[in-house]
Amino acid sequence: MKKYLFVIVIALTSQLAFCQKIDKVINATEVERIERILSADDMEGRRTFTPGIDKAAAFIAAEFGKSKLKFLGDNTSYYQEITMTRSKPVSITGMLDEAPLTTENVVVNTTAAQLSINDLQAYEVVAVKKDADFNQTVFPLFESGKNCLILVDSAHLRRFRSMQRFAGNPKFPSSVSQVFILTANTNPRAIQLRVENEITQQSLRNVVGVIPGKSRKDEYVVFSGHYDHLGIGRPNEQMDSIYNGANDDAAGTTAVIMLAKYFSKLQKNERTLIFVAFTAEEIGGFGSQYFSRQLNPDQVVAMFNIEMIGTESKWGRNSAYITGYEKSNMGEILQANLKGSKFRFEPDPYPKQNLFYRSDNATLAELGVPAHTISTSKMEEAPNNEPNYHKVTDEIETLDMNNMAEIIKAIAISSRTIISGKDTPTRVAKPE
């Protein structure tokens, strides 16, 4: 009996010491310090390709430096540089049968400076007829890796105009082109098209740090969040024009910085830990896409993507949900590690929103990685949704620092058997 009581006392003492240690690193005071800097007005809303996001990147890199993280792979800094290409049409000329082709009825999604089409057989021709579903017809073509000629009925004029805006966005350099033509002629006999584009190169950067594993260095656990936001827009009634993005996603980035600091002090990870602040989530997820291509997905054991944890979940404090909970057993592992605590992870309560494939976890998840997003964001219809989402009112005063600290601690505690190598989450089924 005495031996049994001694074991209990030792276990409780160890648990108390562990809690005291984590509280010294992850606490509301430190959460507020980091969150306040990232969401400050002088970050100018952290929009991509602006001085504000560069300033945020420098701050994150400095925090990684304080935690003595290593660089990723052959990188010589915490920056993972990404080159993007933006194309702007200078001239579009040609004919589709007897109809002229101009900038008014042609959109070219390409990174090429010049494009000539004189043979319909050279492109896959797809018609988006009047009664067709535009999204279901067009979006799979972007993933096909094929040159496509897309004939769009005028009934889809609004979507065609949106393609004009989309084509002007920065993108990864590629040899693939998609050509949209607004026309009622869905079965043309001939085409002659020449496009001249003005090409500019633009740079983005992820911020990445590493804690090498001890016995399983080639097995990776990723902790991530995106640090970009919407920048500066039109002033509201209070003359505030800065989209501070305190919750979206300075909150997730704060969590990544704090987890890096905590695990760096702990030094008990058998697997290699990668901490990454993604860029360009708001304009297409380019940061996470690029990052995912630099890794062998078979080596990535798990990904904790952290998105908008600054407000209470629909269940209140000390709770968060995991997107794609049913797609692997990672959520069950995390919950088992939290047994006896006041915190609980729940399955995603908003399945209709398809959140699992709408954040930076998506690229690795599609490659089979148990990559899940942890969030508290309420994604219901008004008035039960997040009132400050993508608004200038998303500021630090709307967040709960104490609850954020508890969520970050829960992520740290719940991940311990994964980073130690004891547990390995099941893989996500790759989409067909």
Residue pairs with C-beta under 8 A, 6 or more apart in sequence:
21 266
22 262
22 409
22 412
22 413
23 409
25 258
25 261
25 262
25 265
26 258
26 259
26 262
26 405
26 408
26 409
26 412
27 405
28 401
28 402
28 404
28 405
29 401
30 258
30 405
31 254
31 258
31 401
31 404
31 405
31 408
32 396
32 401
34 63
34 253
34 254
34 257
34 258
35 246
35 250
35 251
35 254
35 310
35 396
35 399
35 401
35 404
36 396
37 43
37 59
38 46
38 56
38 59
38 227
38 246
38 250
38 253
38 254
39 244
39 245
39 246
39 250
39 394
39 395
39 396
40 244
41 242
41 244
42 52
42 55
43 52
43 53
43 55
43 56
43 244
44 50
44 51
44 52
44 55
44 231
44 232
44 242
45 52
45 229
45 230
45 231
45 232
45 233
45 242
45 243
45 244
45 245
46 52
46 53
46 56
46 227
46 228
46 229
46 231
46 245
46 250
47 53
47 228
47 229
47 230
47 231
47 232
47 243
47 282
48 204
48 228
48 279
48 280
48 282
48 283
49 170
49 202
49 204
50 231
52 231
53 227
53 228
53 279
56 227
57 79
57 205
57 207
57 227
57 277
57 279
60 78
60 207
60 227
60 253
60 257
60 277
61 77
61 78
61 79
61 207
63 257
63 260
63 261
64 78
64 207
64 209
64 257
64 260
64 275
65 78
66 261
67 209
67 257
67 260
67 261
67 264
68 264
69 78
69 209
69 210
69 211
69 260
69 264
69 275
70 209
70 210
70 211
70 212
71 77
71 78
71 208
71 209
71 210
72 80
72 208
72 209
72 210
72 274
72 294
73 294
75 208
78 207
78 208
78 209
79 205
79 206
79 207
79 208
80 205
80 206
80 207
80 208
80 276
80 290
80 291
80 294
81 203
81 204
81 205
82 203
82 204
82 205
82 206
82 279
82 280
82 286
82 287
82 290
83 173
83 201
83 202
83 203
84 170
84 171
84 172
84 201
84 202
84 203
84 204
84 286
85 111
85 170
85 171
85 172
85 173
85 199
85 200
85 201
85 202
86 168
86 169
86 170
86 171
86 199
86 200
86 201
86 202
87 108
87 110
87 111
87 112
87 113
87 167
87 168
87 197
87 198
87 199
88 168
88 197
88 198
88 200
89 103
89 108
89 195
89 196
89 197
89 198
90 196
90 197
90 198
91 103
91 194
91 195
91 196
92 101
92 102
92 103
92 106
92 108
92 193
92 194
92 195
92 196
93 101
93 102
93 193
93 194
94 100
94 101
94 106
94 117
94 191
94 192
94 193
94 194
95 101
95 190
95 191
95 192
95 193
96 181
96 183
96 185
96 188
96 190
96 191
96 193
97 185
97 188
97 189
97 190
97 191
99 183
99 185
101 181
101 193
104 182
105 181
105 182
105 183
106 179
106 180
106 181
106 182
106 193
106 195
107 160
107 163
107 164
107 167
107 179
107 180
108 115
108 167
108 177
108 178
108 179
108 180
108 195
108 197
109 163
109 166
109 167
109 171
109 177
109 178
109 179
109 180
110 167
110 174
110 176
110 177
110 178
110 195
110 197
111 171
111 172
111 173
111 174
111 199
112 175
112 177
112 197
113 196
113 197
113 199
114 194
114 195
114 196
114 197
115 177
115 179
115 193
115 194
115 195
115 197
116 193
116 194
116 195
117 123
117 149
117 179
117 191
117 192
117 193
118 191
118 192
118 193
119 191
120 149
120 188
120 189
120 190
120 191
122 147
123 147
123 148
123 149
123 179
124 141
124 144
124 146
124 147
124 148
124 149
125 148
125 149
125 151
125 188
126 137
126 138
126 141
126 148
126 149
126 150
126 151
127 150
127 151
127 153
127 186
127 187
128 134
128 137
128 138
128 150
128 151
128 152
128 153
128 156
129 153
129 186
130 153
130 155
130 156
132 153
132 156
134 152
134 156
134 159
138 150
138 159
138 163
141 148
141 150
141 178
142 178
145 176
146 176
147 176
147 177
147 178
148 177
148 178
148 179
149 179
149 181
149 191
150 178
150 179
150 180
150 181
151 181
151 183
151 185
151 186
151 188
152 159
152 160
152 180
152 181
152 182
152 183
153 183
153 184
153 186
154 182
154 183
154 184
157 182
160 180
160 182
163 180
167 180
169 283
169 284
170 202
170 204
170 283
170 286
171 284
171 286
172 286
172 289
172 290
179 193
204 279
204 280
204 286
204 287
204 290
205 279
206 276
206 277
206 278
206 279
206 287
206 290
206 291
207 227
207 276
207 277
208 274
208 275
208 276
208 277
208 291
209 260
209 274
209 275
209 276
210 272
210 273
210 274
210 275
211 260
211 263
211 264
211 267
211 269
211 272
211 273
211 275
212 272
213 219
213 269
213 270
213 271
213 272
213 273
214 269
214 270
215 270
215 421
216 270
216 271
216 272
216 421
217 271
217 272
218 272
218 299
219 271
219 272
219 299
219 301
219 421
220 271
220 272
220 273
220 274
220 295
220 299
220 300
220 301
221 269
221 271
221 272
221 273
221 274
221 300
221 301
221 302
221 303
221 304
221 415
221 418
221 419
222 273
222 274
222 275
222 276
222 300
222 302
222 303
222 304
222 305
222 364
222 371
223 255
223 256
223 259
223 260
223 273
223 274
223 275
223 276
223 303
223 304
223 306
223 411
224 252
224 256
224 275
224 276
224 277
224 278
224 288
224 303
224 304
224 305
224 306
224 360
224 361
225 249
225 251
225 252
225 253
225 254
225 255
225 256
225 277
225 278
225 305
225 306
225 307
225 360
226 249
226 252
226 253
226 277
226 278
226 279
226 280
226 281
226 282
226 287
226 288
226 307
226 360
227 249
227 250
227 253
227 277
227 278
227 279
228 278
228 279
228 280
228 281
228 282
228 283
228 287
229 243
229 244
229 245
229 248
229 249
229 250
229 282
230 243
230 245
230 282
230 390
231 243
232 241
232 242
232 243
233 241
233 243
233 392
234 241
235 241
236 392
236 393
240 392
240 393
241 392
242 392
243 390
243 391
243 392
243 394
244 250
244 392
244 394
244 395
244 396
245 394
246 310
246 394
246 395
246 396
246 398
246 399
247 308
247 309
247 310
247 311
247 377
247 386
247 388
247 389
247 394
247 398
247 399
248 307
248 308
248 377
248 389
248 390
248 394
249 281
249 306
249 307
249 308
251 306
251 308
251 309
251 310
251 399
251 404
252 305
252 306
252 307
252 308
252 309
253 277
254 404
254 408
255 306
255 309
255 404
255 407
255 408
255 411
256 275
256 276
256 277
256 306
257 275
257 277
258 408
259 275
259 408
259 411
259 412
260 273
260 275
262 412
263 269
263 273
263 412
263 419
268 419
268 420
269 419
269 420
270 419
270 420
270 421
271 301
271 418
271 419
271 420
271 421
273 419
276 291
278 285
278 287
278 288
278 291
278 360
279 286
279 287
280 286
280 287
281 287
281 288
281 359
281 360
285 359
285 360
285 362
285 363
287 360
288 360
288 361
288 362
288 363
288 364
289 363
291 363
292 363
292 364
292 367
295 364
297 364
297 367
297 368
297 369
298 368
300 364
300 369
300 371
301 370
301 418
301 424
301 425
302 330
302 369
302 370
302 371
302 415
302 418
302 425
303 361
303 364
303 365
303 369
303 370
303 371
303 372
304 372
304 374
304 411
304 415
305 359
305 360
305 361
305 371
305 372
305 373
305 374
306 373
306 374
306 375
306 411
307 359
307 360
307 373
307 374
307 375
307 377
308 375
308 376
308 377
308 386
308 389
309 320
309 374
309 375
309 376
309 377
309 404
309 407
309 408
310 376
310 398
310 399
310 400
310 404
311 376
311 377
311 378
311 386
311 398
311 399
311 400
312 376
312 400
312 403
313 319
313 320
313 321
313 346
313 375
313 376
313 378
314 349
314 378
314 380
314 384
315 344
315 346
317 400
317 403
317 406
318 342
318 343
318 344
318 403
318 406
318 410
319 343
319 344
319 345
319 346
319 376
320 345
320 346
320 374
320 375
320 376
320 407
320 410
321 345
321 346
321 347
321 348
321 349
321 374
321 375
321 376
322 330
322 331
322 334
322 345
322 346
322 347
322 348
322 372
322 373
322 374
323 348
323 355
323 356
323 359
323 361
323 372
323 373
323 374
323 375
324 348
324 356
324 361
324 365
324 372
324 373
324 428
325 331
325 346
325 347
325 348
325 372
326 347
327 356
327 365
327 370
327 372
327 428
327 429
328 370
328 372
328 425
328 426
328 427
328 428
329 425
329 426
330 370
330 372
330 418
330 425
330 426
331 345
331 347
331 372
333 414
333 417
333 418
333 423
333 425
334 345
334 414
334 415
335 344
335 345
335 414
336 417
337 413
337 414
337 415
337 416
337 417
338 344
338 345
338 410
338 413
338 414
341 410
341 413
343 406
343 407
343 409
343 410
345 374
345 410
345 414
348 355
348 356
350 379
350 380
353 379
355 373
355 375
355 379
356 362
356 365
356 372
356 373
357 365
357 366
359 373
360 373
361 371
361 372
361 373
362 371
364 371
365 371
365 372
365 428
366 430
366 431
367 430
368 427
368 428
368 429
368 430
369 427
369 428
370 425
370 426
370 427
370 428
371 428
374 407
374 411
376 407
377 386
377 389
378 384
378 385
378 386
379 385
379 386
387 393
388 394
388 395
388 398
417 423
418 424
418 425
